[in-house]
Every structure is written in C-alpha cells, then in structure tokens.
Amino acid sequence: MRYAKLAGIERSISSHKLRHFLFTWLKKKNIDDAFIQPYSGHAKRDSLEIYSKLSLADAQDKYNDVIGDFPI
C-alpha cells in the first residue's frame, strides 16, 4: 500500500505489479529492450517478451487516471 499511496493510487498495488504495468507500458511505447532490461532485473532480453504479450486493455482506463501522478 505504501507504493500505491506514493503514486496517488487509492487501491493497494504491489511493487511487482506496478513494475509489470510500467514495463508493459514502455514496451507499448516502443522503448527498446536494451533500455528496459537494466531496470527490469531480467538477466536476458528474451525474458522481456512477456511484457509484449501482456494486455492492459482491462486496466487502461484506470491506468490513464493515475499515470499523471506517477512520481517519476
């Protein structure tokens, strides 16, 4: 909940889930894997493929509501 409060999100969200949302968003913005990998903690770029396959369709509206307050 601490991370959710810092980001202005009222519902509880784990840091792991927030990272998944962030990396999926970066992939959708066509950010190269070479730039994402150091922050992801994955040893191989192939591991980042999961973020290309994840869909934010169900969470997109809520995501758009809070991303403006993302503290970075």
PQR file of N, CA, C, O and H, with PARSE charges and radii, in Angstrom:
ATOM      1  N   MET A   1       0.828  -1.200   0.000 -0.4000 1.5000
ATOM      2  CA  MET A   1       0.000   0.000   0.000 -0.0000 2.0000
ATOM      3  C   MET A   1       0.869   1.259   0.000  0.5500 1.7000
ATOM      4  O   MET A   1       0.454   2.307  -0.495 -0.5500 1.4000
ATOM      5  N   ARG A   2       2.058   1.150   0.550 -0.4000 1.5000
ATOM      6  CA  ARG A   2       2.944   2.307   0.613 -0.0000 2.0000
ATOM      7  C   ARG A   2       3.229   2.875  -0.780  0.5500 1.7000
ATOM      8  O   ARG A   2       3.191   4.089  -0.980 -0.5500 1.4000
ATOM      9  H   ARG A   2       2.395   0.299   0.952  0.4000 1.0000
ATOM     10  N   TYR A   3       3.514   1.987  -1.744 -0.4000 1.5000
ATOM     11  CA  TYR A   3       3.805   2.435  -3.101 -0.0000 2.0000
ATOM     12  C   TYR A   3       2.564   3.024  -3.753  0.5500 1.7000
ATOM     13  O   TYR A   3       2.651   3.995  -4.506 -0.5500 1.4000
ATOM     14  H   TYR A   3       3.545   1.001  -1.581  0.4000 1.0000
ATOM     15  N   ALA A   4       1.425   2.445  -3.467 -0.4000 1.5000
ATOM     16  CA  ALA A   4       0.179   2.959  -4.023 -0.0000 2.0000
ATOM     17  C   ALA A   4      -0.065   4.386  -3.528  0.5500 1.7000
ATOM     18  O   ALA A   4      -0.432   5.262  -4.312 -0.5500 1.4000
ATOM     19  H   ALA A   4       1.355   1.657  -2.856  0.4000 1.0000
ATOM     20  N   LYS A   5       0.133   4.614  -2.252 -0.4000 1.5000
ATOM     21  CA  LYS A   5      -0.073   5.953  -1.702 -0.0000 2.0000
ATOM     22  C   LYS A   5       0.900   6.963  -2.310  0.5500 1.7000
ATOM     23  O   LYS A   5       0.521   8.092  -2.623 -0.5500 1.4000
ATOM     24  H   LYS A   5       0.431   3.902  -1.616  0.4000 1.0000
ATOM     25  N   LEU A   6       2.153   6.547  -2.475 -0.4000 1.5000
ATOM     26  CA  LEU A   6       3.140   7.449  -3.080 -0.0000 2.0000
ATOM     27  C   LEU A   6       2.763   7.831  -4.505  0.5500 1.7000
ATOM     28  O   LEU A   6       3.052   8.937  -4.961 -0.5500 1.4000
ATOM     29  H   LEU A   6       2.461   5.630  -2.221  0.4000 1.0000
ATOM     30  N   ALA A   7       2.113   6.902  -5.200 -0.4000 1.5000
ATOM     31  CA  ALA A   7       1.714   7.149  -6.590 -0.0000 2.0000
ATOM     32  C   ALA A   7       0.324   7.755  -6.695  0.5500 1.7000
ATOM     33  O   ALA A   7      -0.151   8.034  -7.796 -0.5500 1.4000
ATOM     34  H   ALA A   7       1.878   6.004  -4.829  0.4000 1.0000
ATOM     35  N   GLY A   8      -0.337   7.963  -5.552 -0.4000 1.5000
ATOM     36  CA  GLY A   8      -1.674   8.531  -5.576 -0.0000 2.0000
ATOM     37  C   GLY A   8      -2.748   7.534  -5.965  0.5500 1.7000
ATOM     38  O   GLY A   8      -3.836   7.919  -6.394 -0.5500 1.4000
ATOM     39  H   GLY A   8       0.049   7.737  -4.658  0.4000 1.0000
ATOM     40  N   ILE A   9      -2.446   6.251  -5.815 -0.4000 1.5000
ATOM     41  CA  ILE A   9      -3.398   5.190  -6.139 -0.0000 2.0000
ATOM     42  C   ILE A   9      -4.107   4.786  -4.854  0.5500 1.7000
ATOM     43  O   ILE A   9      -3.457   4.457  -3.861 -0.5500 1.4000
ATOM     44  H   ILE A   9      -1.562   5.938  -5.466  0.4000 1.0000
ATOM     45  N   GLU A  10      -5.417   4.809  -4.868 -0.4000 1.5000
ATOM     46  CA  GLU A  10      -6.175   4.526  -3.657 -0.0000 2.0000
ATOM     47  C   GLU A  10      -6.230   3.043  -3.319  0.5500 1.7000
ATOM     48  O   GLU A  10      -6.316   2.668  -2.149 -0.5500 1.4000
ATOM     49  H   GLU A  10      -5.945   5.077  -5.674  0.4000 1.0000
ATOM     50  N   ARG A  11      -6.180   2.198  -4.354 -0.4000 1.5000
ATOM     51  CA  ARG A  11      -6.227   0.759  -4.099 -0.0000 2.0000
ATOM     52  C   ARG A  11      -4.822   0.231  -3.861  0.5500 1.7000
ATOM     53  O   ARG A  11      -3.840   0.812  -4.323 -0.5500 1.4000
ATOM     54  H   ARG A  11      -6.110   2.502  -5.304  0.4000 1.0000
ATOM     55  N   SER A  12      -4.739  -0.869  -3.141 -0.4000 1.5000
ATOM     56  CA  SER A  12      -3.453  -1.490  -2.877 -0.0000 2.0000
ATOM     57  C   SER A  12      -2.875  -2.096  -4.155  0.5500 1.7000
ATOM     58  O   SER A  12      -3.586  -2.753  -4.916 -0.5500 1.4000
ATOM     59  H   SER A  12      -5.537  -1.341  -2.766  0.4000 1.0000
ATOM     60  N   ILE A  13      -1.600  -1.873  -4.380 -0.4000 1.5000
ATOM     61  CA  ILE A  13      -0.912  -2.463  -5.530 -0.0000 2.0000
ATOM     62  C   ILE A  13       0.506  -2.811  -5.089  0.5500 1.7000
ATOM     63  O   ILE A  13       1.173  -2.022  -4.420 -0.5500 1.4000
ATOM     64  H   ILE A  13      -1.023  -1.339  -3.761  0.4000 1.0000
ATOM     65  N   SER A  14       0.948  -3.986  -5.469 -0.4000 1.5000
ATOM     66  CA  SER A  14       2.298  -4.403  -5.093 -0.0000 2.0000
ATOM     67  C   SER A  14       3.319  -3.730  -6.005  0.5500 1.7000
ATOM     68  O   SER A  14       3.000  -3.319  -7.121 -0.5500 1.4000
ATOM     69  H   SER A  14       0.406  -4.627  -6.013  0.4000 1.0000
ATOM     70  N   SER A  15       4.529  -3.628  -5.522 -0.4000 1.5000
ATOM     71  CA  SER A  15       5.589  -3.055  -6.348 -0.0000 2.0000
ATOM     72  C   SER A  15       5.832  -3.933  -7.572  0.5500 1.7000
ATOM     73  O   SER A  15       6.181  -3.428  -8.639 -0.5500 1.4000
ATOM     74  H   SER A  15       4.788  -3.962  -4.616  0.4000 1.0000
ATOM     75  N   HIS A  16       5.650  -5.236  -7.426 -0.4000 1.5000
ATOM     76  CA  HIS A  16       5.817  -6.166  -8.545 -0.0000 2.0000
ATOM     77  C   HIS A  16       4.802  -5.873  -9.654  0.5500 1.7000
ATOM     78  O   HIS A  16       5.158  -5.821 -10.832 -0.5500 1.4000
ATOM     79  H   HIS A  16       5.366  -5.646  -6.559  0.4000 1.0000
ATOM     80  N   LYS A  17       3.556  -5.686  -9.274 -0.4000 1.5000
ATOM     81  CA  LYS A  17       2.515  -5.401 -10.270 -0.0000 2.0000
ATOM     82  C   LYS A  17       2.751  -4.032 -10.921  0.5500 1.7000
ATOM     83  O   LYS A  17       2.547  -3.871 -12.124 -0.5500 1.4000
ATOM     84  H   LYS A  17       3.267  -5.729  -8.318  0.4000 1.0000
ATOM     85  N   LEU A  18       3.169  -3.076 -10.143 -0.4000 1.5000
ATOM     86  CA  LEU A  18       3.451  -1.747 -10.680 -0.0000 2.0000
ATOM     87  C   LEU A  18       4.587  -1.813 -11.704  0.5500 1.7000
ATOM     88  O   LEU A  18       4.536  -1.147 -12.738 -0.5500 1.4000
ATOM     89  H   LEU A  18       3.334  -3.207  -9.166  0.4000 1.0000
ATOM     90  N   ARG A  19       5.603  -2.614 -11.412 -0.4000 1.5000
ATOM     91  CA  ARG A  19       6.702  -2.808 -12.361 -0.0000 2.0000
ATOM     92  C   ARG A  19       6.193  -3.436 -13.652  0.5500 1.7000
ATOM     93  O   ARG A  19       6.587  -3.023 -14.743 -0.5500 1.4000
ATOM     94  H   ARG A  19       5.645  -3.154 -10.571  0.4000 1.0000
ATOM     95  N   HIS A  20       5.313  -4.439 -13.531 -0.4000 1.5000
ATOM     96  CA  HIS A  20       4.754  -5.071 -14.729 -0.0000 2.0000
ATOM     97  C   HIS A  20       3.992  -4.052 -15.570  0.5500 1.7000
ATOM     98  O   HIS A  20       4.134  -4.023 -16.792 -0.5500 1.4000
ATOM     99  H   HIS A  20       4.993  -4.775 -12.645  0.4000 1.0000
ATOM    100  N   PHE A  21       3.189  -3.220 -14.924 -0.4000 1.5000
ATOM    101  CA  PHE A  21       2.465  -2.180 -15.652 -0.0000 2.0000
ATOM    102  C   PHE A  21       3.442  -1.233 -16.350  0.5500 1.7000
ATOM    103  O   PHE A  21       3.258  -0.894 -17.519 -0.5500 1.4000
ATOM    104  H   PHE A  21       3.073  -3.244 -13.931  0.4000 1.0000
ATOM    105  N   LEU A  22       4.482  -0.808 -15.627 -0.4000 1.5000
ATOM    106  CA  LEU A  22       5.445   0.133 -16.192 -0.0000 2.0000
ATOM    107  C   LEU A  22       6.172  -0.465 -17.389  0.5500 1.7000
ATOM    108  O   LEU A  22       6.276   0.181 -18.431 -0.5500 1.4000
ATOM    109  H   LEU A  22       4.631  -1.083 -14.677  0.4000 1.0000
ATOM    110  N   PHE A  23       6.674  -1.683 -17.257 -0.4000 1.5000
ATOM    111  CA  PHE A  23       7.434  -2.282 -18.360 -0.0000 2.0000
ATOM    112  C   PHE A  23       6.539  -2.596 -19.552  0.5500 1.7000
ATOM    113  O   PHE A  23       6.976  -2.488 -20.698 -0.5500 1.4000
ATOM    114  H   PHE A  23       6.590  -2.208 -16.410  0.4000 1.0000
ATOM    115  N   THR A  24       5.305  -2.980 -19.300 -0.4000 1.5000
ATOM    116  CA  THR A  24       4.367  -3.206 -20.402 -0.0000 2.0000
ATOM    117  C   THR A  24       4.098  -1.887 -21.119  0.5500 1.7000
ATOM    118  O   THR A  24       4.046  -1.847 -22.348 -0.5500 1.4000
ATOM    119  H   THR A  24       4.950  -3.068 -18.369  0.4000 1.0000
ATOM    120  N   TRP A  25       3.930  -0.828 -20.368 -0.4000 1.5000
ATOM    121  CA  TRP A  25       3.687   0.499 -20.948 -0.0000 2.0000
ATOM    122  C   TRP A  25       4.887   0.948 -21.784  0.5500 1.7000
ATOM    123  O   TRP A  25       4.721   1.473 -22.884 -0.5500 1.4000
ATOM    124  H   TRP A  25       3.972  -0.861 -19.369  0.4000 1.0000
ATOM    125  N   LEU A  26       6.090   0.739 -21.258 -0.4000 1.5000
ATOM    126  CA  LEU A  26       7.290   1.112 -22.003 -0.0000 2.0000
ATOM    127  C   LEU A  26       7.398   0.334 -23.310  0.5500 1.7000
ATOM    128  O   LEU A  26       7.776   0.893 -24.339 -0.5500 1.4000
ATOM    129  H   LEU A  26       6.225   0.312 -20.364  0.4000 1.0000
ATOM    130  N   LYS A  27       7.064  -0.960 -23.268 -0.4000 1.5000
ATOM    131  CA  LYS A  27       7.091  -1.773 -24.490 -0.0000 2.0000
ATOM    132  C   LYS A  27       6.070  -1.254 -25.496  0.5500 1.7000
ATOM    133  O   LYS A  27       6.354  -1.199 -26.692 -0.5500 1.4000
ATOM    134  H   LYS A  27       6.757  -1.414 -22.432  0.4000 1.0000
ATOM    135  N   LYS A  28       4.887  -0.872 -25.024 -0.4000 1.5000
ATOM    136  CA  LYS A  28       3.856  -0.348 -25.921 -0.0000 2.0000
ATOM    137  C   LYS A  28       4.290   0.985 -26.531  0.5500 1.7000
ATOM    138  O   LYS A  28       3.831   1.355 -27.611 -0.5500 1.4000
ATOM    139  H   LYS A  28       4.656  -0.916 -24.052  0.4000 1.0000
ATOM    140  N   LYS A  29       5.166   1.698 -25.843 -0.4000 1.5000
ATOM    141  CA  LYS A  29       5.707   2.964 -26.355 -0.0000 2.0000
ATOM    142  C   LYS A  29       6.925   2.722 -27.244  0.5500 1.7000
ATOM    143  O   LYS A  29       7.616   3.662 -27.637 -0.5500 1.4000
ATOM    144  H   LYS A  29       5.539   1.397 -24.966  0.4000 1.0000
ATOM    145  N   ASN A  30       7.181   1.447 -27.555 -0.4000 1.5000
ATOM    146  CA  ASN A  30       8.293   1.048 -28.431 -0.0000 2.0000
ATOM    147  C   ASN A  30       9.669   1.415 -27.890  0.5500 1.7000
ATOM    148  O   ASN A  30      10.589   1.701 -28.656 -0.5500 1.4000
ATOM    149  H   ASN A  30       6.620   0.683 -27.236  0.4000 1.0000
ATOM    150  N   ILE A  31       9.804   1.404 -26.568 -0.4000 1.5000
ATOM    151  CA  ILE A  31      11.118   1.609 -25.961 -0.0000 2.0000
ATOM    152  C   ILE A  31      11.922   0.327 -26.159  0.5500 1.7000
ATOM    153  O   ILE A  31      11.426  -0.767 -25.891 -0.5500 1.4000
ATOM    154  H   ILE A  31       9.056   1.171 -25.946  0.4000 1.0000
ATOM    155  N   ASP A  32      13.142   0.460 -26.622 -0.4000 1.5000
ATOM    156  CA  ASP A  32      13.983  -0.693 -26.920 -0.0000 2.0000
ATOM    157  C   ASP A  32      14.288  -1.501 -25.653  0.5500 1.7000
ATOM    158  O   ASP A  32      14.488  -0.946 -24.573 -0.5500 1.4000
ATOM    159  H   ASP A  32      13.545   1.349 -26.840  0.4000 1.0000
ATOM    160  N   ASP A  33      14.318  -2.825 -25.819 -0.4000 1.5000
ATOM    161  CA  ASP A  33      14.600  -3.722 -24.695 -0.0000 2.0000
ATOM    162  C   ASP A  33      15.937  -3.413 -24.023  0.5500 1.7000
ATOM    163  O   ASP A  33      16.087  -3.625 -22.820 -0.5500 1.4000
ATOM    164  H   ASP A  33      14.156  -3.276 -26.696  0.4000 1.0000
ATOM    165  N   ALA A  34      16.901  -2.918 -24.784 -0.4000 1.5000
ATOM    166  CA  ALA A  34      18.211  -2.596 -24.219 -0.0000 2.0000
ATOM    167  C   ALA A  34      18.107  -1.521 -23.136  0.5500 1.7000
ATOM    168  O   ALA A  34      18.913  -1.500 -22.205 -0.5500 1.4000
ATOM    169  H   ALA A  34      16.779  -2.746 -25.762  0.4000 1.0000
ATOM    170  N   PHE A  35      17.129  -0.639 -23.252 -0.4000 1.5000
ATOM    171  CA  PHE A  35      16.924   0.397 -22.245 -0.0000 2.0000
ATOM    172  C   PHE A  35      16.087  -0.098 -21.070  0.5500 1.7000
ATOM    173  O   PHE A  35      16.253   0.381 -19.948 -0.5500 1.4000
ATOM    174  H   PHE A  35      16.474  -0.657 -24.008  0.4000 1.0000
ATOM    175  N   ILE A  36      15.194  -1.046 -21.313 -0.4000 1.5000
ATOM    176  CA  ILE A  36      14.317  -1.568 -20.266 -0.0000 2.0000
ATOM    177  C   ILE A  36      15.031  -2.598 -19.397  0.5500 1.7000
ATOM    178  O   ILE A  36      14.822  -2.637 -18.184 -0.5500 1.4000
ATOM    179  H   ILE A  36      15.059  -1.435 -22.224  0.4000 1.0000
ATOM    180  N   GLN A  37      15.867  -3.426 -20.002 -0.4000 1.5000
ATOM    181  CA  GLN A  37      16.469  -4.559 -19.301 -0.0000 2.0000
ATOM    182  C   GLN A  37      17.190  -4.186 -18.000  0.5500 1.7000
ATOM    183  O   GLN A  37      16.967  -4.861 -16.994 -0.5500 1.4000
ATOM    184  H   GLN A  37      16.037  -3.395 -20.987  0.4000 1.0000
ATOM    185  N   PRO A  38      18.031  -3.163 -17.960 -0.5600 1.5000
ATOM    186  CA  PRO A  38      18.736  -2.871 -16.705  0.2800 2.0000
ATOM    187  C   PRO A  38      17.799  -2.565 -15.531  0.5500 1.7000
ATOM    188  O   PRO A  38      18.149  -2.811 -14.376 -0.5500 1.4000
ATOM    189  N   TYR A  39      16.628  -2.038 -15.819 -0.4000 1.5000
ATOM    190  CA  TYR A  39      15.677  -1.688 -14.764 -0.0000 2.0000
ATOM    191  C   TYR A  39      14.742  -2.839 -14.413  0.5500 1.7000
ATOM    192  O   TYR A  39      14.102  -2.832 -13.361 -0.5500 1.4000
ATOM    193  H   TYR A  39      16.344  -1.839 -16.757  0.4000 1.0000
ATOM    194  N   SER A  40      14.669  -3.825 -15.300 -0.4000 1.5000
ATOM    195  CA  SER A  40      13.705  -4.910 -15.122 -0.0000 2.0000
ATOM    196  C   SER A  40      14.182  -5.990 -14.166  0.5500 1.7000
ATOM    197  O   SER A  40      13.368  -6.678 -13.550 -0.5500 1.4000
ATOM    198  H   SER A  40      15.189  -3.830 -16.154  0.4000 1.0000
ATOM    199  N   GLY A  41      15.486  -6.143 -14.037 -0.4000 1.5000
ATOM    200  CA  GLY A  41      16.017  -7.218 -13.210 -0.0000 2.0000
ATOM    201  C   GLY A  41      16.130  -8.537 -13.956  0.5500 1.7000
ATOM    202  O   GLY A  41      16.589  -9.526 -13.384 -0.5500 1.4000
ATOM    203  H   GLY A  41      16.147  -5.584 -14.537  0.4000 1.0000
ATOM    204  N   HIS A  42      15.724  -8.574 -15.209 -0.4000 1.5000
ATOM    205  CA  HIS A  42      15.835  -9.793 -16.013 -0.0000 2.0000
ATOM    206  C   HIS A  42      17.257  -9.907 -16.558  0.5500 1.7000
ATOM    207  O   HIS A  42      17.838  -8.926 -17.022 -0.5500 1.4000
ATOM    208  H   HIS A  42      15.351  -7.771 -15.673  0.4000 1.0000
ATOM    209  N   ALA A  43      17.809 -11.129 -16.492 -0.4000 1.5000
ATOM    210  CA  ALA A  43      19.173 -11.359 -16.961 -0.0000 2.0000
ATOM    211  C   ALA A  43      19.264 -11.351 -18.484  0.5500 1.7000
ATOM    212  O   ALA A  43      20.280 -10.945 -19.048 -0.5500 1.4000
ATOM    213  H   ALA A  43      17.336 -11.925 -16.114  0.4000 1.0000
ATOM    214  N   LYS A  44      18.211 -11.796 -19.139 -0.4000 1.5000
ATOM    215  CA  LYS A  44      18.223 -11.894 -20.602 -0.0000 2.0000
ATOM    216  C   LYS A  44      17.113 -11.041 -21.203  0.5500 1.7000
ATOM    217  O   LYS A  44      16.030 -10.913 -20.633 -0.5500 1.4000
ATOM    218  H   LYS A  44      17.385 -12.125 -18.681  0.4000 1.0000
ATOM    219  N   ARG A  45      17.397 -10.469 -22.346 -0.4000 1.5000
ATOM    220  CA  ARG A  45      16.382  -9.657 -23.032 -0.0000 2.0000
ATOM    221  C   ARG A  45      15.190 -10.495 -23.456  0.5500 1.7000
ATOM    222  O   ARG A  45      14.070  -9.990 -23.528 -0.5500 1.4000
ATOM    223  H   ARG A  45      18.278 -10.573 -22.810  0.4000 1.0000
ATOM    224  N   ASP A  46      15.422 -11.781 -23.739 -0.4000 1.5000
ATOM    225  CA  ASP A  46      14.318 -12.665 -24.127 -0.0000 2.0000
ATOM    226  C   ASP A  46      13.228 -12.695 -23.060  0.5500 1.7000
ATOM    227  O   ASP A  46      12.051 -12.879 -23.372 -0.5500 1.4000
ATOM    228  H   ASP A  46      16.333 -12.191 -23.681  0.4000 1.0000
ATOM    229  N   SER A  47      13.622 -12.515 -21.801 -0.4000 1.5000
ATOM    230  CA  SER A  47      12.656 -12.542 -20.699 -0.0000 2.0000
ATOM    231  C   SER A  47      11.683 -11.373 -20.758  0.5500 1.7000
ATOM    232  O   SER A  47      10.607 -11.433 -20.161 -0.5500 1.4000
ATOM    233  H   SER A  47      14.578 -12.365 -21.548  0.4000 1.0000
ATOM    234  N   LEU A  48      12.043 -10.325 -21.461 -0.4000 1.5000
ATOM    235  CA  LEU A  48      11.178  -9.147 -21.565 -0.0000 2.0000
ATOM    236  C   LEU A  48      10.011  -9.369 -22.514  0.5500 1.7000
ATOM    237  O   LEU A  48       9.100  -8.545 -22.583 -0.5500 1.4000
ATOM    238  H   LEU A  48      12.916 -10.276 -21.946  0.4000 1.0000
ATOM    239  N   GLU A  49      10.035 -10.466 -23.238 -0.4000 1.5000
ATOM    240  CA  GLU A  49       8.980 -10.761 -24.208 -0.0000 2.0000
ATOM    241  C   GLU A  49       7.603 -10.809 -23.545  0.5500 1.7000
ATOM    242  O   GLU A  49       6.599 -10.487 -24.179 -0.5500 1.4000
ATOM    243  H   GLU A  49      10.776 -11.136 -23.181  0.4000 1.0000
ATOM    244  N   ILE A  50       7.553 -11.207 -22.278 -0.4000 1.5000
ATOM    245  CA  ILE A  50       6.265 -11.285 -21.575 -0.0000 2.0000
ATOM    246  C   ILE A  50       5.560  -9.930 -21.577  0.5500 1.7000
ATOM    247  O   ILE A  50       4.332  -9.875 -21.643 -0.5500 1.4000
ATOM    248  H   ILE A  50       8.370 -11.468 -21.763  0.4000 1.0000
ATOM    249  N   TYR A  51       6.311  -8.854 -21.506 -0.4000 1.5000
ATOM    250  CA  TYR A  51       5.695  -7.527 -21.470 -0.0000 2.0000
ATOM    251  C   TYR A  51       5.079  -7.146 -22.808  0.5500 1.7000
ATOM    252  O   TYR A  51       4.174  -6.313 -22.863 -0.5500 1.4000
ATOM    253  H   TYR A  51       7.308  -8.899 -21.452  0.4000 1.0000
ATOM    254  N   SER A  52       5.559  -7.745 -23.875 -0.4000 1.5000
ATOM    255  CA  SER A  52       4.980  -7.502 -25.194 -0.0000 2.0000
ATOM    256  C   SER A  52       3.651  -8.216 -25.343  0.5500 1.7000
ATOM    257  O   SER A  52       2.779  -7.778 -26.093 -0.5500 1.4000
ATOM    258  H   SER A  52       6.294  -8.421 -23.831  0.4000 1.0000
ATOM    259  N   LYS A  53       3.503  -9.319 -24.624 -0.4000 1.5000
ATOM    260  CA  LYS A  53       2.306 -10.145 -24.764 -0.0000 2.0000
ATOM    261  C   LYS A  53       1.198  -9.756 -23.793  0.5500 1.7000
ATOM    262  O   LYS A  53       0.033 -10.083 -24.019 -0.5500 1.4000
ATOM    263  H   LYS A  53       4.211  -9.676 -24.015  0.4000 1.0000
ATOM    264  N   LEU A  54       1.550  -9.062 -22.719 -0.4000 1.5000
ATOM    265  CA  LEU A  54       0.543  -8.664 -21.741 -0.0000 2.0000
ATOM    266  C   LEU A  54      -0.338  -7.563 -22.319  0.5500 1.7000
ATOM    267  O   LEU A  54       0.137  -6.693 -23.049 -0.5500 1.4000
ATOM    268  H   LEU A  54       2.496  -8.797 -22.535  0.4000 1.0000
ATOM    269  N   SER A  55      -1.609  -7.611 -21.990 -0.4000 1.5000
ATOM    270  CA  SER A  55      -2.528  -6.587 -22.468 -0.0000 2.0000
ATOM    271  C   SER A  55      -3.025  -5.753 -21.298  0.5500 1.7000
ATOM    272  O   SER A  55      -3.393  -6.286 -20.251 -0.5500 1.4000
ATOM    273  H   SER A  55      -1.995  -8.318 -21.397  0.4000 1.0000
ATOM    274  N   LEU A  56      -3.031  -4.472 -21.481 -0.4000 1.5000
ATOM    275  CA  LEU A  56      -3.554  -3.570 -20.455 -0.0000 2.0000
ATOM    276  C   LEU A  56      -4.977  -3.129 -20.762  0.5500 1.7000
ATOM    277  O   LEU A  56      -5.493  -2.190 -20.155 -0.5500 1.4000
ATOM    278  H   LEU A  56      -2.733  -4.038 -22.332  0.4000 1.0000
ATOM    279  N   ALA A  57      -5.603  -3.815 -21.709 -0.4000 1.5000
ATOM    280  CA  ALA A  57      -6.928  -3.386 -22.156 -0.0000 2.0000
ATOM    281  C   ALA A  57      -7.899  -3.202 -20.996  0.5500 1.7000
ATOM    282  O   ALA A  57      -8.610  -2.199 -20.947 -0.5500 1.4000
ATOM    283  H   ALA A  57      -5.183  -4.578 -22.202  0.4000 1.0000
ATOM    284  N   ASP A  58      -7.945  -4.150 -20.060 -0.4000 1.5000
ATOM    285  CA  ASP A  58      -8.902  -4.061 -18.954 -0.0000 2.0000
ATOM    286  C   ASP A  58      -8.534  -2.978 -17.948  0.5500 1.7000
ATOM    287  O   ASP A  58      -9.406  -2.430 -17.274 -0.5500 1.4000
ATOM    288  H   ASP A  58      -7.367  -4.965 -20.099  0.4000 1.0000
ATOM    289  N   ALA A  59      -7.252  -2.671 -17.847 -0.4000 1.5000
ATOM    290  CA  ALA A  59      -6.811  -1.708 -16.842 -0.0000 2.0000
ATOM    291  C   ALA A  59      -6.491  -0.336 -17.435  0.5500 1.7000
ATOM    292  O   ALA A  59      -6.123   0.580 -16.699 -0.5500 1.4000
ATOM    293  H   ALA A  59      -6.543  -3.117 -18.395  0.4000 1.0000
ATOM    294  N   GLN A  60      -6.622  -0.185 -18.730 -0.4000 1.5000
ATOM    295  CA  GLN A  60      -6.168   1.041 -19.389 -0.0000 2.0000
ATOM    296  C   GLN A  60      -6.826   2.306 -18.842  0.5500 1.7000
ATOM    297  O   GLN A  60      -6.140   3.301 -18.611 -0.5500 1.4000
ATOM    298  H   GLN A  60      -6.921  -0.928 -19.328  0.4000 1.0000
ATOM    299  N   ASP A  61      -8.133   2.285 -18.632 -0.4000 1.5000
ATOM    300  CA  ASP A  61      -8.813   3.486 -18.130 -0.0000 2.0000
ATOM    301  C   ASP A  61      -8.309   3.884 -16.754  0.5500 1.7000
ATOM    302  O   ASP A  61      -8.033   5.058 -16.503 -0.5500 1.4000
ATOM    303  H   ASP A  61      -8.691   1.477 -18.819  0.4000 1.0000
ATOM    304  N   LYS A  62      -8.190   2.908 -15.862 -0.4000 1.5000
ATOM    305  CA  LYS A  62      -7.700   3.224 -14.517 -0.0000 2.0000
ATOM    306  C   LYS A  62      -6.242   3.672 -14.568  0.5500 1.7000
ATOM    307  O   LYS A  62      -5.835   4.584 -13.850 -0.5500 1.4000
ATOM    308  H   LYS A  62      -8.414   1.955 -16.066  0.4000 1.0000
ATOM    309  N   TYR A  63      -5.474   3.023 -15.418 -0.4000 1.5000
ATOM    310  CA  TYR A  63      -4.071   3.393 -15.588 -0.0000 2.0000
ATOM    311  C   TYR A  63      -3.957   4.847 -16.044  0.5500 1.7000
ATOM    312  O   TYR A  63      -3.156   5.609 -15.501 -0.5500 1.4000
ATOM    313  H   TYR A  63      -5.805   2.281 -16.001  0.4000 1.0000
ATOM    314  N   ASN A  64      -4.749   5.227 -17.028 -0.4000 1.5000
ATOM    315  CA  ASN A  64      -4.719   6.601 -17.530 -0.0000 2.0000
ATOM    316  C   ASN A  64      -5.108   7.607 -16.454  0.5500 1.7000
ATOM    317  O   ASN A  64      -4.617   8.736 -16.449 -0.5500 1.4000
ATOM    318  H   ASN A  64      -5.399   4.608 -17.468  0.4000 1.0000
ATOM    319  N   ASP A  65      -5.988   7.199 -15.544 -0.4000 1.5000
ATOM    320  CA  ASP A  65      -6.414   8.085 -14.468 -0.0000 2.0000
ATOM    321  C   ASP A  65      -5.276   8.410 -13.504  0.5500 1.7000
ATOM    322  O   ASP A  65      -5.228   9.508 -12.949 -0.5500 1.4000
ATOM    323  H   ASP A  65      -6.386   6.281 -15.549  0.4000 1.0000
ATOM    324  N   VAL A  66      -4.354   7.458 -13.301 -0.4000 1.5000
ATOM    325  CA  VAL A  66      -3.329   7.654 -12.281 -0.0000 2.0000
ATOM    326  C   VAL A  66      -1.938   7.947 -12.824  0.5500 1.7000
ATOM    327  O   VAL A  66      -1.092   8.437 -12.076 -0.5500 1.4000
ATOM    328  H   VAL A  66      -4.392   6.566 -13.751  0.4000 1.0000
ATOM    329  N   ILE A  67      -1.668   7.668 -14.084 -0.4000 1.5000
ATOM    330  CA  ILE A  67      -0.300   7.806 -14.598 -0.0000 2.0000
ATOM    331  C   ILE A  67       0.206   9.244 -14.531  0.5500 1.7000
ATOM    332  O   ILE A  67       1.412   9.463 -14.413 -0.5500 1.4000
ATOM    333  H   ILE A  67      -2.355   7.269 -14.692  0.4000 1.0000
ATOM    334  N   GLY A  68      -0.671  10.205 -14.601 -0.4000 1.5000
ATOM    335  CA  GLY A  68      -0.252  11.599 -14.496 -0.0000 2.0000
ATOM    336  C   GLY A  68       0.367  11.932 -13.151  0.5500 1.7000
ATOM    337  O   GLY A  68       1.143  12.881 -13.037 -0.5500 1.4000
ATOM    338  H   GLY A  68      -1.650  10.027 -14.696  0.4000 1.0000
ATOM    339  N   ASP A  69       0.027  11.159 -12.137 -0.4000 1.5000
ATOM    340  CA  ASP A  69       0.575  11.372 -10.800 -0.0000 2.0000
ATOM    341  C   ASP A  69       1.792  10.505 -10.518  0.5500 1.7000
ATOM    342  O   ASP A  69       2.337  10.551  -9.415 -0.5500 1.4000
ATOM    343  H   ASP A  69      -0.603  10.388 -12.230  0.4000 1.0000
ATOM    344  N   PHE A  70       2.233   9.708 -11.505 -0.4000 1.5000
ATOM    345  CA  PHE A  70       3.387   8.831 -11.300 -0.0000 2.0000
ATOM    346  C   PHE A  70       4.574   9.701 -10.893  0.5500 1.7000
ATOM    347  O   PHE A  70       4.910  10.651 -11.599 -0.5500 1.4000
ATOM    348  H   PHE A  70       1.790   9.670 -12.401  0.4000 1.0000
ATOM    349  N   PRO A  71       5.219   9.385  -9.752 -0.5600 1.5000
ATOM    350  CA  PRO A  71       6.202  10.302  -9.165  0.2800 2.0000
ATOM    351  C   PRO A  71       7.541  10.394  -9.887  0.5500 1.7000
ATOM    352  O   PRO A  71       8.452  11.064  -9.401 -0.5500 1.4000
ATOM    353  N   ILE A  72       7.679   9.745 -11.019 -0.4000 1.5000
ATOM    354  CA  ILE A  72       8.975   9.798 -11.715 -0.0000 2.0000
ATOM    355  C   ILE A  72       8.807  10.495 -13.042  0.5500 1.7000
ATOM    356  O   ILE A  72       9.775  10.647 -13.787 -0.5500 1.4000
ATOM    357  H   ILE A  72       6.939   9.200 -11.414  0.4000 1.0000
TER
END
